Amino acid sequence: MQYDVLISFTDPEDNRTVYRAGKDKYPREGYIPSEERIAYLQGKNNKFRAPVIAGKAIPPGGKKK
């Protein structure tokens, strides 16, 4: 599953991949983040103090749930 990027960020756990708000989906193809990482990016306990990825996943095929 992928998530819309809400705030642009560089992911140190994904080889410093840059994710751009409104343009990219998280995670990129070929990278599988942990459930904890997804929860961290969806929460407010990060350096932005706001979710950086959407709370709802985009299922394969691109349609939002």
Secondary structure, 3 states (H helix, E strand, C coil): CEEEECCCEEEHHHCCEEECCCCCEECCCCCCCCHHHHHHHHCCCCCCCCCCECCCCECCCCCCC
